[in-house]
Amino acid sequence: MDLNLSGKTAIVTGASRGIGLAIAEVLAEEGVTVVAAAREAGGDLATLAQRLPIRAIRADLATVDGPARLVREAVEALGGLDILVNNVGATRPRTDGFLAVTDEDWTATLTINFLATVRTTRAALPHLLDRRGSVVTVASVNATLPDPLVIDYSAAKAALLNFSKSLSKEVGPRGVRLNTVSPGPVSTDLWLGAGGVAAIVAQAHGGDPADVAHGAASQSPTGRFTRPREVADLVVMLSSERLANVTGADFVIDGGLISTM
């Protein structure tokens, strides 16, 4: 299926690895010229940029002015903007419970998981209005499946859904679409890396990270984590005008983890 994306331009945040790297790759394979933003632009992202139309840009989206600087630099490089993918985010399991989560923890979590998206979208919106573009934001099943282990992350991701839905109503009549994608556990470093969720939970309870990961995967009917490329394919489809009348919607990709209607 031709997604009619060839010749379009995009910004992807949090693109150095995992879901963001996969999104940048799939967009570029579809003929999109991509600005891939990350705090570190080397490694796999630099390698990918050597063979696809991807320009890696260093950006710290946890700062107040980082998102606006990113969008300004990206638009100068791209000549305009058709697609924004808000993927940047981070989490740390709160194994000591809610009372151990400080104001500083809450501020850091809300900044990178919510305000970074608000600020990037605000900076990008005038350019997206010019081209009747699209915004896709990567949220999480925790937006609607709150978990005390990631209580601050869950709250931030719920805010993302509300923000995207609200803004979609304002700018939909002007041709800009906003949707969210909510993955369950994905086979990335966020879950499976040395400092990932599985390792932190295992350390707190004296277990094995592999057992923690297996237990998480077994909660889904499919019995496995989602692959980054599967999330990327969904994001890219939503970016396409093939789904031109889809806006204000959230799409869950979790292997059936959420069992309610």
Stockholm file with secondary structure:
# STOCKHOLM 1.0

chainA/1-261         MDLNLSGKTAIVTGASRGIGLAIAEVLAEEGVTVVAAAREAGGDLATLAQRLPIRAIRADLATVDGPARLVREAVEALGGLDILVNNVGATRPRTDGFLAVTDEDWTATLTINFLATVRTTRAALPHLLDRRGSVVTVASVNATLPDPLVIDYSAAKAALLNFSKSLSKEVGPRGVRLNTVSPGPVSTDLWLGAGGVAAIVAQAHGGDPADVAHGAASQSPTGRFTRPREVADLVVMLSSERLANVTGADFVIDGGLISTM
#=GR chainA/1-261 SS CCCSCTTCEEEESSCSSHHHHHHHHHHHHTTCEEEEEESCCCHHHHHHHTTSSEEEEECCTTSSSHHHHHHHHHHHHHSSCSEEEECCCCCCCCTTCGGGCCHHHHHHHHIIIIIHHHHHHHHHHHHHHHHTCEEEEECCGGGTSCCGGGHHHHHHHHHHHHHHHHHHHHHGGGTCEEEEEEECSBSSHHHHSTTSHHHHHHHHHTCCHHHHHHHHHHTSTTCSCBCHHHHHHHHHHHHSGGGTTCCSCEEEESTTCCCCC
#=GC SS_cons         CCCSCTTCEEEESSCSSHHHHHHHHHHHHTTCEEEEEESCCCHHHHHHHTTSSEEEEECCTTSSSHHHHHHHHHHHHHSSCSEEEECCCCCCCCTTCGGGCCHHHHHHHHIIIIIHHHHHHHHHHHHHHHHTCEEEEECCGGGTSCCGGGHHHHHHHHHHHHHHHHHHHHHGGGTCEEEEEEECSBSSHHHHSTTSHHHHHHHHHTCCHHHHHHHHHHTSTTCSCBCHHHHHHHHHHHHSGGGTTCCSCEEEESTTCCCCC
//
